[in-house]
Amino acid sequence: MFSFVEKNKTAVQVVLGLVSLGLVVGVGLTGYSAMEDGDAYLAKVGQTPITPRELAEAIGNRPVPNEMKPMVLEQLVKKQLLLEQAGLLHLNVSDDQIRDAIAAIPDFQENGKFSPQRYKDLLAAQQMTPLTFQQRVRDDLASSHLLAGFSSGIQSKAMTEYMAKLLGEKRDVAMLQISPAAFMSQVSVSDSDVKKYYDAHAAEFKLPEMVKLEYVAFSQQELAKTISVSPSDVQKYFEAHKAELTGEERKASHILIAVPKGAKPEAKKAAQAKADAILLALKANPAQFAEIAKKESQDPGSAANGGDLGFFAHGAMVKPFDDAAFKLKKGEISGVVASDFGLHIIRLDDIRSKTFAEVQPEVEQKLKLEKVSQGFQKQADRFNELVYQQADSLKPAAEAFKLAVQQSGWMTRAKAAEELLNNDKLRDAAFSDDVLKKKHNSEAIEVVAGTLVSVRVIEAKPAQSQKLEVVSAEIANKLKQEKALKLAIEEGTKKLAELKKGGADSLPWSPAQAMLRMGQSVVPAAQLKEIFAASAAKLPAYVGAEVKGQGFAIFKVVQTTAAPAMTAELSRQMSENMAQMYGQVEVASYLQALKSQIKVDYKLKASSVE
């Protein structure tokens, strides 16, 4: 409904609780396991904890894979490190600065001015209070001030030219993939090999503990279905937010009498006199508009088309023009309108937009959700009381709120097939003694903003090992793959050595492809590095590398093309990109230094990435 996310990336990052500058460096984290026992926080920066709720808010309260959570957590840790340091340095942000920053966000404006109502509507859509948003803007500004010195820099001309030569060099490369599949017929695996592997890797073949659940989801969306709104309220809201809801666009033509910036008073007066004379002629004969535009308009883009500008949305044109165009009736001609480009005479040719009927369901749902949100907490408390007080069944709560009792597939402690149930806290609850062993309802757990779920176990399977006969074929295939892979790597290494020694080249190469050091490539970065490390003094040059799990790749460099000459524009872009890159490296170093000064305690276990 709103273009807030698209137009205000920084503001959205504030809404999501992320810092908008400097946090694009790699986080170096993968893997996720449950929190350790203890306080309910994922990490603590200094004395400030980062809770599971804060992490959920940072990802928009959406279910996400566990492997993503350490990355988001690391962003939150970086944000808090910056805030801690900003506090130590007394980088305070005044209320006036916050007010100015919020007022400057275009999506909070109507007709170029800050709109308190639009501000409230947008925050409500994000389920956020103004005070919360203001605090996040304060944090974002403080962090931005702290990082401002890292976001720019001046690079030497020599370094810029050197990097341009490296990055602009092109190499034509043919490839040969030596795959394990070609060696599968040469390998065999005995029953004793399979048994030996099974005994040594028993944990691999152990099925985890699993449960099937029945569950009830109580949400604002469901509650809204029971709410009604009057047609008059819908119409009233529509009239107040028509431009935003209908996506109104206007088609206009104009005649421009250009007035350069800094024009002398005599030139301005002459332009005004000419525009007034044209307007007078149009009032006498409006049908002349296109003809006069072709002759008199000084807009090179539209004059030849009779001044036709096509359709445009509210806010697409400079403000004086936009204001005038959206006040006209179809077929009406404006007075003389002054803008930075000069003097315009505008004719409104057409209007198109969604109808009230098209947006009515959307408006009704919005108004219903607004009504629901006002009393949702009270209803949620009642829902929680019902699933707790009548703990042996979900039916009473379902019947009270007219909800369906649903059933899940098999679920483990780590993952659920149903997106709604793939929530850490909910899965922990499903495997708790009270729910798993005593067969009670779980508490009502907020899995996403505005949605509560209570579950109960209807079937359970303990962790169990799969029998050898069940997994023997899988093990045999795995061992064959490993043997075939080993043979492929040996063959690839042997062939590469022969080629480098000047041996005969009769291999079935693929057609040569042009490659650059940077940008999209058909080969991984590590292999690309090998290709450009090869000496181009004598071609063809051969390099090769093991491809993890896929065999061995050999590359034949058949031609090199030097980088094109640097233009002034390319030099400028290269210098800016290098400054940004070095700035990010400096930010990463600065954050690492802050970690040595401000204690960071991780409860979310993670492993580093090479």
Buried (B, 14 or more C-beta within 10 A) or exposed (E): BBEBEEEBEBBBBBBBBBBBBBBEBEBBBEBBEBBEEEEEBBBBBBEBBBBBEBBBBBBEBEBBEBEEBBBBBBBBBBBBBBBBBBEEEEBEBEEEBBEEBBEEBEBBBBEEEBBEEBBEBBBBBBBBEEEBBBEBBBBBBBBBBBBEEBBEBEBEEEEBBEBBEEBBBBBBBBBBBBBBEBBBEEBEBEEEBBEEBBEEEEEBBEEBBBBBBBBBBBBBBBBBEEBEBEEEBBEEBBEEBBBBBBBBBBBBBBBBBEBEEEBEEEEBEBBBEBBBEBBEBBEEEEEEBBEBBBEBBBBEEBBEBBBBBEBBBBBEBEEBBBBBBBEBEEEEBBEBBBBEBBBBBBBBBEBEBBEBEEBBEBBBBBBBBBBBBEEBEEBBEBBBEBBBEBBEBBBBBBEEBEBEBBEBEBBBBEEBEBEBBBBBBBBBBBBBEEBBEEEBBBBBBBBBBBBBBBBBBEEBEEEEBBEBEEBBEEBBEBBBBBBBBBBBBEBBBEBBEEBEEEEEEEEEBEEBEEBBBEEEBEBEEEBBEBBBEBEEEEBBBBBBBBBEEBBBBBBBBBEBEEBEEBEEEBBEEBBBBBBBEBBBEBBBEBBEEBBEEBEBEBBBEBEEEE
